[in-house]
Amino acid sequence: MLTVVTPAWISISLARSKLQPHRPYTPDPNKFFSNVIVSCADIPNGDKEAIIGAVLAFGGAESNTVTRMTTHICALTMDHPKVQAIMQKGLGKMKIVLPHW
């Protein structure tokens, strides 16, 4: 069982002088969320578990807190503190999406 990764894994591991997790860098076409790290804001627990399960099943990852690595915030409204913090800090690379995204 050898781990297969994309060339981006090598570049990022070298740039950060630390081996990165291999999961986000899988070349498997079925793992189309491999570059997605989602954090849920004001989502009910049942829906949150379903969203996280789907993201994990298709190669993504989940974060309870918003970090620089977070790519998507899943929220019902723009009023949640996570969303407000993103808006205030101007972190434009993060996308704020609805649950049905």
C-alpha positions in Angstrom: 0.0 0.0 0.0 1.9 3.0 -1.3 0.6 6.5 -0.9 0.2 8.3 -4.2 0.2 12.1 -4.2 0.2 15.0 -6.7 3.3 17.0 -7.4 1.8 19.9 -5.4 2.4 17.8 -2.2 6.1 17.8 -2.9 6.2 21.6 -3.6 4.2 22.5 -0.5 6.1 20.1 1.7 9.4 21.6 0.6 8.1 25.2 0.9 7.0 24.6 4.5 9.9 22.4 5.4 7.4 19.8 6.8 5.7 16.8 5.3 2.1 17.7 4.6 -0.8 15.3 5.0 -1.3 13.3 1.9 -5.1 13.2 1.9 -5.6 16.7 0.2 -3.2 15.8 -2.5 -4.6 12.6 -3.9 -4.8 12.2 -7.7 -7.9 10.0 -7.4 -10.6 11.6 -9.7 -13.3 10.4 -7.3 -11.9 12.7 -4.6 -13.0 15.9 -6.3 -13.1 17.7 -2.9 -9.4 16.9 -2.2 -8.6 20.6 -2.1 -11.6 21.6 0.1 -11.4 22.2 3.8 -14.8 23.2 5.1 -15.9 24.7 8.4 -19.6 24.8 9.2 -21.1 27.9 10.9 -24.8 28.0 11.9 -25.8 24.6 10.5 -28.0 22.2 12.6 -26.1 19.2 13.9 -27.8 16.6 11.6 -27.1 18.7 8.5 -23.6 19.5 9.7 -22.8 15.8 10.0 -24.2 15.1 6.6 -22.2 17.9 5.0 -19.0 16.9 6.7 -19.6 13.2 5.8 -20.0 14.1 2.2 -16.9 16.3 2.1 -14.8 13.6 3.8 -16.2 10.9 1.5 -15.1 12.9 -1.6 -11.6 13.6 -0.3 -12.0 16.9 1.6 -11.4 17.8 5.2 -13.3 19.5 8.0 -12.1 22.1 10.5 -14.1 23.2 13.6 -12.3 26.5 13.6 -11.4 28.8 10.7 -7.7 28.7 9.9 -5.6 29.9 6.9 -6.1 26.4 5.4 -9.9 26.7 5.4 -11.3 27.1 1.9 -15.1 27.1 2.5 -17.4 28.3 5.2 -20.8 26.6 5.1 -23.4 28.9 6.6 -27.1 29.7 6.5 -26.7 33.4 7.1 -24.0 36.1 7.0 -24.6 36.9 10.7 -22.6 34.0 12.3 -19.3 35.1 14.1 -17.2 32.9 11.8 -18.6 34.6 8.7 -18.3 38.1 10.3 -14.7 37.4 11.1 -14.0 36.4 7.5 -15.7 39.5 6.2 -13.8 41.8 8.7 -10.4 40.3 8.0 -10.9 40.4 4.2 -9.9 36.8 3.7 -11.0 36.7 0.1 -9.8 33.2 -0.8 -12.4 31.6 1.5 -15.7 31.0 0.0 -19.0 31.3 2.0 -21.4 28.8 0.7 -25.0 27.6 1.5 -25.5 24.0 2.7 -27.0 22.9 -0.6 -23.8 23.9 -2.4 
